[in-house]
Every structure is written in C-alpha cells, then in structure tokens.
Amino acid sequence: MSLYYRPLPQLDAARPADALTLAGGWCWFDKVEVLSRTAPPRIVPAADVPQDVLLRLTAPRAPVAGLGMGQVQIMGILNVTPDSFSDGGAFIAPDAALAQAFAMQADGASIIDVGGESTRPGAALVPDAEELARTAPVIAALREQSDIAISIDTRKGGVARAAVAMGAGLINDVSAMTWDPQMAQIAADSGQPICLMHAKGDPETMQLGPQYDDVLLDVFDYLADRIAVAEAAGIPRDRIVVDPGIGFGKTQEHNLALLRRLSLFHAFGCPILLGASRKRFIGTITGAQAAAGRMAGSLAVTLAGVAQGVQIHRVHDTKEAKAACDMARALRGQD
C-alpha cells in the first residue's frame, strides 16, 4: 500500500521546540497527515514519519533562476498572445510587453514568465515559429535592459532552447515534457531548472468533463512519474519545480481539493509553483464574471498557498500580490 505524507504547515509564533522547518522556508510542522488510496487519512507526529520522507520535507530548496526559495517569489505573467483568457492582445506588441515587464518588476515581481501560446481552455495550437517570433524579441530586450529573472512558458523544446540562449533561467512547461519528446533532453542540456505542471489533456479538450479517482493523489502520482522521467534524462531533482496545474483539466471541486492540501507536494523535495490567478473557478465562487475582477479572490488563493509554504506564485496582479505577501511576512514576524 502506497502512503503519502502531507505536512501540516503552521505559522503560529508559538513554535514547539521539536517542530521542523518546512522546505527551509517560513512554515513549521510537527504533525503529518498520512494518506492512502485504501484507508482513511490519519494524523501522526512528524517523528513517526520515515527519515527519507522527512529529509525531503525539510531540506532547503535550491535557488530557481537565481532566486532563493526560502522566501516567497512573485512571478509576473506576461502573455504575448492575442487570445489569453485575461489579457489576450494587450501585450502582443514587443514595446507593450517590455513596458509591462518593467511595470511588474517595479511592482515587486522577481521573475517574469513570458508566454507566446495561450493555454486557456479551448485554445488552439500555435506553430513553433509563430510562438518563437512572439517571445524571442521580448526576452532578448528584457535581458539586455534588466537583470530580472526570466521564465519561458512553453511546451515546445525549440522555443525553450532559444529562450534559454537569450537569457531565460527557467523553463515552465505546462505539459511536463509530454508534448515535445525533445523537451527533456533540451532541458537537461540547458542547465536551467524546469517546472513540471500537471494537466489532464491539452488546452483544446482539457475541460471536457475531467475525472479522477482521487484528484490529489492522481496529480501527485503523475508528477512523481514526470520527475522520474526528468531525472532519467539527466535533470537533477534540485533543478525541478512542480506545479499541480490549477484549472488545467480540473473542475472547481478538483481545484479546491488540491488547494486545501497543497503541502503534500513538498514531499517531492522540490519548490512548488502555484498558478491560479484570475481563473474561472475564482470568478464562479466570488461572482466576478470578468477575469480582471477576480483580483481579491486570487489574492486569497495566493495567501492560502503562502500559508502552505508555496514558494513561487504566478500572478497577474503583481503589485497587490507582493503587498499581500509582504504583509503576511510581517505578521509572521519575518520583516
């Protein structure tokens, strides 16, 4: 019987002497929820957890694109596309994209995630050459004019290779290297970290009645398999980031189930990236039909992720997210 170990993160100032630090970050834990597919969840003292599991839960994470994972990092979303669900077309011109990148940096983003292909539900495939033509000028100009960390949001190996050559320090692959069979080797050769995200199906079909046996454990097992593929290709675990893929082939209840137990993904020993900003389920819950009106709900999700030790938060509203995270940090006594 496979067991899954989810640390129960705490932020309280009254920390027990025997509590353990989660992922080298700002949360502590002294209890773990043990999950399985065949038995009810149970809570045990951290001392009862196998030592190899505790090592992965507690070990400080390696930097990602030069950014320390011992503190929250804000990733600003830069869609150089005509059809992204929230801001499609607003930044497709290179000058507009560059201005937005600098604005997000000024607002507190520490990494800019540049994407040239929409992965919203129903989005169509963009040819490699077109995606490269959208992203390359922006990445080259941004690297020339700024030292901010850059991520390339792509599932195509050729686009990733070009972006890294121009200065991108993270490959953010929503397909977890399943779309392009060359991606694993390209990522390994690049020497840069890669984010492996869970998605059920491709953007054109992923929201057509997605089903799981247990969404939390199914996503975990999928990512475990993809990490194994990455390691076999020569990508060490300390260059891997994981993303549960909120909104990618998931219903509202699937998304909420993942968000409630995000801390399970610390068991990989990798940093966690959370990308829920402005997504449809937030609008459904909060009554905000327009994507731009979902900031408050998005901030609530971001802070819930921070409370579970999530290190990287991919957001549209960088200024507000940074302010909320700074306030949360001060309340933890870490200012």
C-alpha positions as CSV (number, residue, x, y, z in Angstrom):
1,M,0.0,0.0,0.0
2,S,1.5,3.3,-1.1
3,L,1.4,6.0,1.6
4,Y,1.6,9.8,1.0
5,Y,2.8,12.2,3.7
6,R,1.4,15.7,3.9
7,P,3.0,18.0,6.4
8,L,0.5,20.2,8.3
9,P,2.1,23.6,7.9
10,Q,1.9,26.1,10.8
11,L,2.8,29.8,11.0
12,D,2.0,30.4,14.7
13,A,4.6,32.3,16.7
14,A,4.3,29.7,19.4
15,R,6.5,27.1,17.8
16,P,7.3,23.8,19.7
17,A,10.9,23.1,20.4
18,D,10.7,19.9,18.4
19,A,9.0,21.3,15.4
20,L,10.6,21.0,11.9
21,T,11.1,23.7,9.3
22,L,9.2,23.0,6.1
23,A,11.3,23.1,3.0
24,G,13.8,25.5,4.5
25,G,11.1,28.2,4.4
26,W,8.8,30.1,6.7
27,C,6.4,27.3,7.9
28,W,7.0,24.7,10.6
29,F,5.3,21.4,11.2
30,D,5.2,18.8,13.9
31,K,2.4,16.6,12.5
32,V,1.8,14.9,9.2
33,E,-1.3,13.7,7.5
34,V,-0.8,10.2,6.2
35,L,-2.9,9.5,3.1
36,S,-3.5,6.4,1.0
37,R,-6.0,5.1,-1.6
38,T,-7.3,2.3,0.6
39,A,-7.5,3.8,4.1
40,P,-8.9,6.9,5.8
41,P,-6.4,9.7,6.4
42,R,-4.7,9.8,9.8
43,I,-2.5,12.3,11.5
44,V,0.8,11.2,13.1
45,P,3.6,13.0,14.9
46,A,6.4,14.1,12.5
47,A,8.7,11.9,14.5
48,D,6.8,8.8,13.2
49,V,7.5,9.6,9.6
50,P,10.3,7.7,7.7
51,Q,13.5,9.6,7.8
52,D,13.9,9.8,4.0
53,V,10.5,11.4,3.7
54,L,11.4,13.9,6.5
55,L,14.6,14.8,4.7
56,R,12.7,15.8,1.5
57,L,10.1,17.7,3.6
58,T,12.6,19.7,5.5
59,A,15.6,20.2,3.1
60,P,16.1,23.8,1.9
61,R,15.2,24.1,-1.8
62,A,17.9,25.1,-4.3
63,P,17.6,28.5,-5.9
64,V,15.4,28.8,-9.1
65,A,16.7,31.2,-11.8
66,G,18.9,32.7,-9.1
67,L,16.0,33.3,-6.7
68,G,16.1,31.9,-3.1
69,M,13.3,29.6,-2.2
70,G,13.4,30.4,1.5
71,Q,11.1,33.3,0.8
72,V,8.0,33.9,-1.4
73,Q,8.7,34.8,-5.0
74,I,6.2,36.6,-7.2
75,M,6.2,35.5,-10.9
76,G,4.6,38.1,-13.2
77,I,2.5,36.8,-16.1
78,L,3.5,38.3,-19.5
79,N,1.3,36.9,-22.2
80,V,2.5,38.0,-25.7
81,T,-0.6,36.4,-27.2
82,P,-3.8,37.6,-28.9
83,D,-6.1,35.2,-27.1
84,S,-5.1,34.6,-23.4
85,F,-8.1,34.5,-21.2
86,S,-7.3,37.5,-19.1
87,D,-5.2,40.0,-21.0
88,G,-5.0,38.5,-24.5
89,G,-3.7,41.0,-27.1
90,A,-2.8,43.7,-24.5
91,F,0.9,43.0,-24.7
92,I,1.5,41.3,-28.0
93,A,3.5,44.2,-29.4
94,P,7.1,43.9,-28.1
95,D,7.2,47.5,-26.8
96,A,4.0,47.0,-24.8
97,A,5.3,43.7,-23.5
98,L,8.5,45.2,-22.4
99,A,6.8,48.1,-20.6
100,Q,4.5,45.6,-18.8
101,A,7.5,43.6,-17.7
102,F,9.2,46.7,-16.3
103,A,6.0,47.7,-14.6
104,M,5.7,44.2,-12.9
105,Q,9.3,44.4,-11.8
106,A,8.7,47.8,-10.2
107,D,5.6,46.4,-8.5
108,G,7.7,43.6,-6.9
109,A,7.8,40.7,-9.3
110,S,11.1,38.8,-9.1
111,I,10.6,36.7,-12.2
112,I,8.7,37.4,-15.5
113,D,7.0,34.4,-17.2
114,V,6.9,35.1,-20.9
115,G,4.4,33.0,-22.9
116,G,3.6,33.1,-26.6
117,E,0.9,30.4,-26.7
118,S,-2.4,30.6,-24.8
119,T,-3.2,27.5,-22.8
120,R,-6.6,28.7,-21.7
121,P,-9.4,26.1,-22.1
122,G,-10.2,25.7,-25.8
123,A,-7.1,27.4,-27.0
124,A,-5.7,26.2,-30.4
125,L,-2.1,25.1,-31.0
126,V,0.3,27.9,-32.1
127,P,3.0,26.9,-34.6
128,D,6.6,26.8,-33.2
129,A,7.8,29.6,-35.5
130,E,5.0,31.9,-34.5
131,E,5.5,31.3,-30.8
132,L,9.2,31.9,-31.1
133,A,8.6,35.1,-33.1
134,R,6.3,36.4,-30.3
135,T,8.6,35.5,-27.4
136,A,12.2,36.0,-28.7
137,P,12.2,39.8,-29.1
138,V,10.7,40.3,-25.7
139,I,13.1,38.0,-23.9
140,A,16.1,39.4,-25.7
141,A,15.2,43.0,-25.0
142,L,14.3,42.3,-21.4
143,R,17.6,40.5,-20.8
144,E,19.5,43.4,-22.4
145,Q,17.8,46.0,-20.3
146,S,17.3,44.2,-17.0
147,D,18.7,41.6,-14.7
148,I,15.3,40.3,-13.6
149,A,14.8,36.5,-13.7
150,I,13.0,35.3,-16.9
151,S,10.9,32.2,-17.4
152,I,9.7,30.9,-20.7
153,D,6.2,29.5,-20.6
154,T,6.3,26.9,-23.4
155,R,5.7,23.2,-24.1
156,K,8.0,23.3,-27.2
157,G,11.6,22.3,-26.9
158,G,12.8,24.6,-29.7
159,V,11.2,27.6,-28.1
160,A,12.7,26.7,-24.8
161,R,16.1,26.3,-26.2
162,A,16.0,29.7,-27.9
163,A,14.7,31.4,-24.8
164,V,17.5,29.9,-22.6
165,A,20.1,31.0,-25.2
166,M,18.7,34.6,-24.8
167,G,18.8,34.5,-21.0
168,A,15.7,32.7,-19.6
169,G,16.6,31.0,-16.4
170,L,13.5,28.7,-16.0
171,I,11.5,26.6,-18.5
172,N,7.9,26.4,-17.5
173,D,6.3,23.5,-19.3
174,V,2.6,23.1,-18.8
175,S,2.8,19.6,-20.4
176,A,5.5,18.4,-18.0
177,M,7.6,17.4,-21.1
178,T,4.8,15.2,-22.6
179,W,4.1,17.4,-25.6
180,D,7.5,17.6,-27.2
181,P,9.6,14.4,-26.9
182,Q,12.8,16.6,-27.2
183,M,12.0,18.8,-24.2
184,A,13.6,16.5,-21.6
185,Q,16.9,16.4,-23.3
186,I,16.8,20.1,-24.2
187,A,16.1,21.0,-20.6
188,A,18.8,18.7,-19.4
189,D,21.3,20.2,-21.8
190,S,20.3,23.8,-20.9
191,G,21.5,23.5,-17.3
192,Q,18.4,25.5,-16.2
193,P,15.5,24.4,-14.0
194,I,12.3,23.2,-15.4
195,C,8.8,23.4,-13.9
196,L,6.7,20.3,-14.5
197,M,3.0,21.0,-14.4
198,H,0.1,18.6,-14.2
199,A,-2.5,18.9,-17.0
200,K,-5.2,16.4,-18.0
201,G,-5.5,16.6,-21.7
202,D,-4.4,19.5,-23.9
203,P,-5.9,23.0,-23.8
204,E,-8.4,22.3,-26.5
205,T,-10.0,19.4,-24.6
206,M,-8.9,19.5,-21.0
207,Q,-12.1,21.0,-19.6
208,L,-14.5,18.5,-21.2
209,G,-15.6,16.5,-18.2
210,P,-12.3,15.8,-16.4
211,Q,-12.5,12.9,-13.9
212,Y,-10.1,11.4,-11.3
213,D,-10.1,8.6,-8.9
214,D,-8.6,10.9,-6.3
215,V,-7.5,14.2,-7.7
216,L,-4.9,14.9,-5.1
217,L,-3.2,11.6,-5.3
218,D,-3.6,11.2,-9.0
219,V,-1.9,14.6,-9.6
220,F,0.9,13.6,-7.1
221,D,1.5,10.3,-8.8
222,Y,1.6,11.9,-12.3
223,L,4.2,14.4,-11.1
224,A,6.2,11.7,-9.4
225,D,6.3,9.9,-12.8
226,R,7.4,13.1,-14.6
227,I,10.1,13.8,-12.1
228,A,11.4,10.2,-12.7
229,V,11.5,10.9,-16.4
230,A,13.3,14.2,-15.9
231,E,15.9,12.6,-13.6
232,A,16.4,9.8,-16.2
233,A,17.1,12.4,-18.8
234,G,19.8,14.0,-16.6
235,I,17.8,16.7,-14.9
236,P,18.7,16.6,-11.2
237,R,15.8,17.0,-8.7
238,D,17.3,20.3,-7.5
239,R,16.5,21.7,-10.9
240,I,12.9,20.6,-10.8
241,V,9.9,22.7,-9.8
242,V,6.4,21.2,-9.5
243,D,3.0,22.8,-10.3
244,P,-0.3,21.0,-9.6
245,G,-1.9,22.7,-12.6
246,I,-4.9,24.5,-11.1
247,G,-7.5,24.9,-13.8
248,F,-5.9,22.5,-16.2
249,G,-8.3,19.7,-16.7
250,K,-10.0,20.2,-13.4
251,T,-13.4,21.2,-12.1
252,Q,-14.0,23.7,-9.4
253,E,-14.1,20.9,-6.8
254,H,-10.9,19.4,-8.1
255,N,-9.2,22.8,-7.8
256,L,-10.4,23.3,-4.3
257,A,-9.3,19.8,-3.2
258,L,-5.8,20.5,-4.5
259,L,-5.6,23.9,-2.9
260,R,-6.7,22.6,0.5
261,R,-3.8,20.1,0.6
262,L,-1.1,21.8,-1.4
263,S,1.5,21.0,1.2
264,L,1.5,17.3,0.0
265,F,3.7,18.4,-2.9
266,H,6.5,19.3,-0.6
267,A,7.1,15.6,-0.3
268,F,8.9,15.8,-3.7
269,G,11.7,17.9,-2.2
270,C,11.1,20.4,-5.0
271,P,9.9,24.0,-4.9
272,I,6.2,24.4,-5.7
273,L,4.7,26.9,-8.2
274,L,1.1,27.9,-7.9
275,G,-0.7,29.5,-10.8
276,A,-4.4,30.2,-10.0
277,S,-4.5,33.9,-10.8
278,R,-7.9,35.1,-12.1
279,K,-9.0,31.6,-13.1
280,R,-12.6,30.8,-13.9
281,F,-13.3,28.9,-10.6
282,I,-12.4,32.0,-8.7
283,G,-14.9,34.0,-10.7
284,T,-17.6,31.4,-10.1
285,I,-17.1,31.4,-6.4
286,T,-16.8,35.2,-6.0
287,G,-19.3,36.2,-8.6
288,A,-16.7,38.0,-10.8
289,Q,-17.6,37.2,-14.4
290,A,-14.8,39.3,-15.9
291,A,-11.3,38.0,-15.3
292,A,-9.9,41.4,-14.3
293,G,-12.4,41.5,-11.4
294,R,-11.0,38.4,-9.8
295,M,-8.1,40.0,-8.0
296,A,-9.5,39.7,-4.5
297,G,-10.2,36.0,-4.9
298,S,-6.8,35.5,-6.5
299,L,-5.1,37.1,-3.5
300,A,-7.0,34.8,-1.2
301,V,-5.7,31.8,-3.0
302,T,-2.1,33.3,-3.1
303,L,-2.2,33.8,0.7
304,A,-3.6,30.3,1.2
305,G,-0.6,29.0,-0.8
306,V,1.8,31.0,1.2
307,A,0.3,29.5,4.4
308,Q,1.2,26.1,3.0
309,G,4.8,27.0,2.1
310,V,4.4,27.5,-1.6
311,Q,7.4,29.3,-2.9
312,I,6.5,30.7,-6.4
313,H,3.2,32.4,-7.1
314,R,2.4,33.1,-10.8
315,V,0.1,36.1,-10.8
316,H,-1.4,38.9,-13.0
317,D,-1.7,41.5,-10.2
318,T,1.9,41.7,-9.1
319,K,1.7,44.8,-7.1
320,E,-1.2,43.6,-5.0
321,A,0.2,40.1,-4.6
322,K,3.6,41.4,-3.4
323,A,1.9,43.8,-0.9
324,A,-0.3,40.9,0.4
325,C,2.7,38.6,0.8
326,D,4.8,41.4,2.4
327,M,2.0,42.0,4.9
328,A,1.8,38.2,5.6
329,R,5.6,38.1,6.1
330,A,5.4,41.0,8.6
331,L,2.6,39.2,10.5
332,R,4.8,36.1,10.8
333,G,7.5,38.3,12.4
334,Q,9.8,37.9,9.5
335,D,10.1,41.5,8.4
